[in-house]
Amino acid sequence: MTTATRTDSAFDQHIRTAMAWHFGADTGSAFWLAKRPTLGFDPVTDVRGLADLAHFPDVSAELRTVPAEDLIPRGLSGHAFRVYDSGGTTGSPKRIVDSGYRSVMLEWARQRLIDAGVPERGNWLHLGPSGPHVIGFDVAGYAALGRGLFYTVDLDPRWVKRLLGQGRQADTDEYVQHVLDQAETVLSSQPVTVLSTTPPLLEAICARPKLYEAVRRGVRAIIWAGTSISAENLRQLDEVFFPEAAVVGIYGNSLMGVAPQRPPRPDDTHRCVFEPYPDTTRLQLVDDDGALVAPGERGRVRLHLVSEEMFLPNVLERDSAIRVAAADGSPVDGLADVQTYRSVDDVRVIEGVY
């Protein structure tokens, strides 16, 4: 499957090719081959393009319990795979498998980050989750592609969410300070060009003068991801707290991959607009009936991931966003002002620090 940017008609052809792959007896995964008789349609003959993906059920909840081996396409059985977990925000974690797809996507995403002002070279500090979460792999990949050293301060977002769910705010605050202590140790002794972390941790950094000065003095780019942020707080991070650094957002999760902030355009009305990987991913914003909302309107994020390794159609995400019409030459819409639902399927969503 080519990595060149696809037009809409080419993406429809990509979908047809993927249907033959994922539902072929010799190439498809045990998971999707078992699903085929229950769908009520034949994906190989009836799915002709993007619009048809809405006919599939949202199977993402099954990723919590399905054996990971069942997700690997038989056509890739000789490849080495890793298993990554979601953050577990809406329940027990969902799992995906990955062989080489994430690495290819990250090469594209890294160029988007560079276009948005992230230095091409330099050392990185990741102040956020590592395994089993895919974000740690992603950020390590960016650093490696730029020949930079990769420093980490581990963070367990599930522990933070558990503390918050039990009303233990003081324990949460103590844990955050423990994480920041470690970040200060790195930043006070090592040259760091790029800091990758979350909006809540950035706000906590700004409240610690010594740590804040270390970031402002040495870091040339700040990448935020993992939780939502208000437009005003983003403005303050960009203009007030870190005016000399590039402040760049990434929207994403284990299932969809990453949608980096694209470079701003003269007609943008939002400070940050995300775009997904156009080769394999479409993020649609839909209303309660599943219909696309108009540009400028808010809708719930619906994911279609169509890669050689994973096929995840018609997945309703935990987030809403404002639809930004595709720019000239781009096959994908943008997303702005991403916000998290307070509850999903009667499960209270706790963002925590990731």
C-alpha positions as CSV (number, residue, x, y, z in Angstrom):
1,M,0.0,0.0,0.0
2,T,1.5,3.3,-1.1
3,T,2.2,6.1,1.3
4,A,1.5,8.9,-1.1
5,T,-1.3,11.2,-0.2
6,R,-4.6,9.9,-1.7
7,T,-7.4,11.9,-3.2
8,D,-11.0,10.9,-2.3
9,S,-11.4,8.7,-5.4
10,A,-8.1,7.1,-4.7
11,F,-9.0,6.5,-1.1
12,D,-12.2,4.7,-2.3
13,Q,-9.9,2.4,-4.3
14,H,-7.7,1.9,-1.3
15,I,-10.8,0.8,0.7
16,R,-11.8,-1.7,-2.0
17,T,-8.3,-3.1,-2.0
18,A,-8.4,-3.3,1.8
19,M,-11.7,-5.1,1.8
20,A,-10.2,-7.9,-0.4
21,W,-7.3,-8.0,2.0
22,H,-9.0,-8.0,5.4
23,F,-11.8,-10.4,4.3
24,G,-9.7,-12.7,2.2
25,A,-9.4,-16.2,3.6
26,D,-5.6,-16.2,3.2
27,T,-4.9,-12.6,4.2
28,G,-7.6,-11.5,6.7
29,S,-7.5,-11.6,10.4
30,A,-9.3,-14.2,12.4
31,F,-11.3,-11.4,14.0
32,W,-12.7,-10.0,10.8
33,L,-13.1,-13.3,9.0
34,A,-15.4,-14.4,11.9
35,K,-17.3,-11.2,11.6
36,R,-18.0,-11.5,7.8
37,P,-21.0,-13.9,8.0
38,T,-22.7,-11.7,10.6
39,L,-22.5,-8.3,8.8
40,G,-25.6,-8.6,6.6
41,F,-23.6,-7.6,3.6
42,D,-20.5,-8.7,1.7
43,P,-17.6,-6.2,2.4
44,V,-15.7,-7.4,-0.7
45,T,-18.5,-6.8,-3.2
46,D,-20.7,-4.2,-1.4
47,V,-18.2,-1.8,0.1
48,R,-17.1,0.5,-2.7
49,G,-15.9,3.6,-0.9
50,L,-15.8,5.8,2.2
51,A,-19.5,6.2,2.5
52,D,-20.0,2.5,2.8
53,L,-17.8,2.1,5.9
54,A,-20.7,3.5,8.0
55,H,-22.5,0.2,7.4
56,F,-20.0,-1.6,9.6
57,P,-20.7,-2.0,13.4
58,D,-18.5,-0.2,15.8
59,V,-16.4,-3.1,17.1
60,S,-14.0,-1.0,19.2
61,A,-15.5,-2.2,22.5
62,E,-14.5,-5.8,21.5
63,L,-10.8,-4.7,21.4
64,R,-10.9,-4.8,25.2
65,T,-11.2,-8.6,25.3
66,V,-10.4,-10.1,21.9
67,P,-7.1,-12.0,21.8
68,A,-4.5,-9.8,20.2
69,E,-3.4,-12.6,17.9
70,D,-6.8,-12.6,16.3
71,L,-6.3,-9.0,15.1
72,I,-3.2,-9.9,13.0
73,P,-3.9,-10.4,9.3
74,R,-2.9,-13.8,8.1
75,G,-1.1,-12.2,5.2
76,L,1.3,-10.7,7.7
77,S,1.7,-13.7,10.0
78,G,5.5,-13.7,9.4
79,H,5.9,-10.2,10.7
80,A,6.8,-9.2,14.3
81,F,4.0,-7.3,16.0
82,R,3.6,-5.3,19.2
83,V,0.5,-4.8,21.3
84,Y,-0.5,-1.3,22.5
85,D,-3.2,-0.3,24.9
86,S,-5.5,2.7,24.9
87,G,-5.6,4.9,28.0
88,G,-8.6,3.2,29.5
89,T,-10.5,6.5,29.8
90,T,-13.9,4.9,29.1
91,G,-13.3,1.5,30.7
92,S,-10.8,-1.3,30.5
93,P,-8.1,-0.6,27.8
94,K,-8.6,-1.4,24.2
95,R,-5.8,-3.1,22.3
96,I,-4.3,-2.8,18.8
97,V,-1.5,-4.6,17.1
98,D,1.3,-2.9,15.1
99,S,4.1,-4.1,13.0
100,G,5.4,-1.2,10.8
101,Y,2.4,1.0,10.2
102,R,3.0,3.4,13.1
103,S,6.6,4.0,12.0
104,V,5.5,5.0,8.5
105,M,2.8,7.3,9.8
106,L,5.3,8.9,12.2
107,E,7.6,9.9,9.3
108,W,4.7,11.8,7.8
109,A,3.7,13.3,11.2
110,R,7.2,14.4,12.0
111,Q,7.3,16.5,8.8
112,R,4.0,18.1,9.8
113,L,5.6,18.9,13.2
114,I,8.6,20.5,11.5
115,D,6.3,22.5,9.2
116,A,4.6,23.8,12.4
117,G,7.9,25.0,13.9
118,V,9.3,22.0,15.8
119,P,13.1,21.9,15.3
120,E,14.3,19.1,12.9
121,R,17.1,18.2,15.3
122,G,17.5,18.1,19.0
123,N,16.9,16.1,22.2
124,W,13.4,15.3,23.4
125,L,11.9,15.0,26.9
126,H,8.7,13.0,27.1
127,L,6.8,13.8,30.2
128,G,4.0,11.3,29.8
129,P,3.0,7.6,29.5
130,S,5.2,5.0,27.9
131,G,4.3,1.4,27.6
132,P,1.7,-0.1,27.2
133,H,0.6,3.2,25.7
134,V,1.6,3.9,22.1
135,I,2.4,7.6,22.8
136,G,5.8,6.7,24.3
137,F,6.7,4.8,21.1
138,D,5.5,7.7,19.0
139,V,7.6,10.3,20.7
140,A,10.6,8.1,20.8
141,G,10.2,7.7,17.1
142,Y,10.2,11.5,16.5
143,A,13.4,11.9,18.5
144,A,15.1,9.0,16.7
145,L,14.2,10.3,13.3
146,G,15.9,13.6,14.2
147,R,19.0,11.8,15.6
148,G,18.2,13.3,19.1
149,L,18.5,11.7,22.5
150,F,15.2,10.7,24.1
151,Y,14.7,11.4,27.8
152,T,11.6,10.1,29.6
153,V,9.8,10.7,32.9
154,D,7.3,7.9,33.1
155,L,3.7,8.6,34.0
156,D,0.8,6.2,34.9
157,P,-2.4,7.9,33.7
158,R,-4.5,5.1,35.0
159,W,-3.3,5.6,38.5
160,V,-4.2,9.3,38.3
161,K,-7.7,8.6,37.0
162,R,-8.2,6.1,39.8
163,L,-7.2,8.7,42.4
164,L,-9.5,11.3,40.8
165,G,-12.3,8.8,40.6
166,Q,-12.0,8.2,44.3
167,G,-11.9,11.9,45.1
168,R,-8.3,11.8,46.2
169,Q,-7.3,15.2,44.8
170,A,-4.5,15.7,47.3
171,D,-2.9,12.3,46.3
172,T,-3.2,13.3,42.7
173,D,-1.5,16.6,43.3
174,E,1.3,14.8,45.1
175,Y,1.8,12.4,42.2
176,V,1.9,15.3,39.7
177,Q,4.6,17.0,41.8
178,H,6.6,13.7,41.9
179,V,6.5,13.6,38.1
180,L,7.5,17.3,37.9
181,D,10.4,16.7,40.3
182,Q,11.9,14.2,37.9
183,A,11.4,16.5,34.9
184,E,13.2,19.3,36.8
185,T,16.1,16.9,37.4
186,V,16.4,16.3,33.6
187,L,15.9,19.8,32.5
188,S,18.4,21.3,35.0
189,S,21.2,19.0,33.9
190,Q,20.5,18.0,30.2
191,P,20.0,20.0,27.0
192,V,16.4,19.5,25.8
193,T,15.1,21.0,22.6
194,V,11.6,19.5,22.5
195,L,9.2,18.9,25.4
196,S,6.3,16.5,24.9
197,T,3.6,16.5,27.6
198,T,0.0,17.2,28.3
199,P,-1.9,20.5,28.9
200,P,-2.5,19.8,32.7
201,L,1.2,19.1,33.2
202,L,2.1,22.2,31.3
203,E,-0.1,24.2,33.5
204,A,1.5,22.6,36.6
205,I,5.0,23.4,35.1
206,C,4.0,27.1,34.8
207,A,3.2,27.1,38.6
208,R,6.7,26.0,39.5
209,P,9.1,28.9,38.9
210,K,12.4,27.0,38.7
211,L,11.0,24.4,36.4
212,Y,9.1,26.9,34.3
213,E,12.3,29.0,33.8
214,A,14.2,25.8,32.8
215,V,11.6,25.1,30.1
216,R,11.4,28.6,28.9
217,R,15.2,29.0,28.8
218,G,16.1,25.9,26.9
219,V,13.1,24.3,25.2
220,R,12.4,25.5,21.6
221,A,9.2,23.5,21.0
222,I,6.4,22.2,23.2
223,I,4.2,19.4,21.9
224,W,0.9,18.9,23.8
225,A,-1.3,15.9,23.5
226,G,-3.4,13.6,25.6
227,T,-6.2,15.8,27.0
228,S,-8.3,18.7,25.8
229,I,-7.4,22.4,26.3
230,S,-9.6,25.5,26.1
231,A,-8.9,28.1,23.5
232,E,-8.0,30.7,26.1
233,N,-5.6,28.4,27.9
234,L,-3.9,27.5,24.6
235,R,-3.6,31.2,23.8
236,Q,-1.9,31.8,27.2
237,L,0.5,28.9,26.7
238,D,1.4,30.2,23.3
239,E,1.5,33.9,23.8
240,V,2.1,34.5,27.5
241,F,4.1,31.6,29.0
242,F,6.1,30.3,26.1
243,P,6.2,33.0,23.4
244,E,9.7,32.0,22.2
245,A,8.8,28.4,21.6
246,A,6.7,26.7,19.0
247,V,3.6,25.3,20.8
248,V,2.2,22.5,18.7
249,G,-0.7,20.1,19.4
250,I,-1.3,16.5,18.4
251,Y,-4.7,14.9,18.5
252,G,-4.8,11.1,18.6
253,N,-5.1,7.9,20.4
254,S,-4.0,4.2,20.1
255,L,-6.8,3.3,17.7
256,M,-6.6,6.2,15.2
257,G,-2.9,7.1,15.3
258,V,-2.0,10.8,15.3
259,A,-3.5,13.9,13.7
260,P,-0.9,16.7,14.2
261,Q,-1.6,20.3,14.1
262,R,-1.2,21.6,10.6
263,P,0.6,24.9,9.8
264,P,-1.8,27.9,10.2
265,R,-3.5,29.4,7.2
266,P,-4.5,33.1,6.7
267,D,-8.2,32.3,6.8
268,D,-8.1,30.1,10.0
269,T,-10.4,31.1,12.8
270,H,-8.9,28.6,15.2
271,R,-5.4,28.7,16.7
272,C,-5.0,24.9,16.3
273,V,-6.4,22.7,13.5
274,F,-5.7,19.0,13.4
275,E,-5.5,16.8,10.3
276,P,-5.2,13.0,10.3
277,Y,-2.9,10.8,8.2
278,P,-4.6,10.9,4.8
279,D,-3.3,7.6,3.5
280,T,-5.3,5.5,5.9
281,T,-7.5,7.7,8.2
282,R,-10.7,9.7,7.9
283,L,-12.1,11.6,10.9
284,Q,-15.6,12.6,10.3
285,L,-17.7,14.9,12.6
286,V,-21.3,13.6,12.9
287,D,-24.5,14.5,14.7
288,D,-26.5,12.2,16.9
289,D,-28.0,10.6,13.9
290,G,-24.6,9.8,12.3
291,A,-24.9,12.5,9.6
292,L,-22.0,14.7,8.8
293,V,-22.2,18.2,10.3
294,A,-21.5,21.2,8.2
295,P,-18.1,23.1,8.3
296,G,-18.0,25.3,11.3
297,E,-20.4,23.1,13.3
298,R,-19.5,20.8,16.2
299,G,-20.0,17.1,15.9
300,R,-18.8,13.8,17.5
301,V,-15.6,12.3,16.1
302,R,-16.1,9.2,14.0
303,L,-13.0,7.3,13.0
304,H,-12.4,5.1,9.9
305,L,-8.9,3.5,10.0
306,V,-8.1,1.5,6.9
307,S,-4.5,0.2,7.0
308,E,-3.0,-3.1,6.0
309,E,-2.4,-4.1,9.6
310,M,-5.7,-2.8,11.2
311,F,-9.2,-2.2,10.0
312,L,-11.3,-0.1,12.3
313,P,-14.4,1.4,10.6
314,N,-17.2,3.5,12.0
315,V,-15.7,4.0,15.5
316,L,-17.4,6.7,17.6
317,E,-14.7,8.4,19.7
318,R,-15.0,10.0,23.1
319,D,-14.5,13.5,21.7
320,S,-16.3,16.2,19.8
321,A,-14.8,18.9,17.6
322,I,-15.6,21.6,15.2
323,R,-15.3,20.6,11.5
324,V,-12.9,22.7,9.4
325,A,-13.4,22.3,5.7
326,A,-10.5,20.6,3.8
327,A,-7.9,23.0,2.4
328,D,-7.2,23.1,-1.3
329,G,-5.3,19.9,-2.3
330,S,-6.1,18.1,0.9
331,P,-8.4,15.1,1.0
332,V,-9.2,15.3,4.7
333,D,-11.2,17.8,6.8
334,G,-9.6,19.4,9.8
335,L,-10.7,19.3,13.4
336,A,-10.6,22.3,15.9
337,D,-11.4,22.8,19.5
338,V,-11.5,19.1,20.4
339,Q,-13.3,18.5,23.7
340,T,-14.0,15.3,25.6
341,Y,-17.5,14.1,26.5
342,R,-18.2,14.0,30.2
343,S,-19.7,10.5,29.9
344,V,-19.7,7.9,27.1
345,D,-22.1,4.9,27.2
346,D,-23.0,5.8,30.9
347,V,-19.3,5.7,31.8
348,R,-17.9,8.9,33.4
349,V,-14.9,10.1,31.5
350,I,-12.0,11.2,33.7
351,E,-9.2,12.9,31.7
352,G,-6.8,13.3,34.5
353,V,-3.4,14.3,33.2
354,Y,-3.6,12.1,30.0
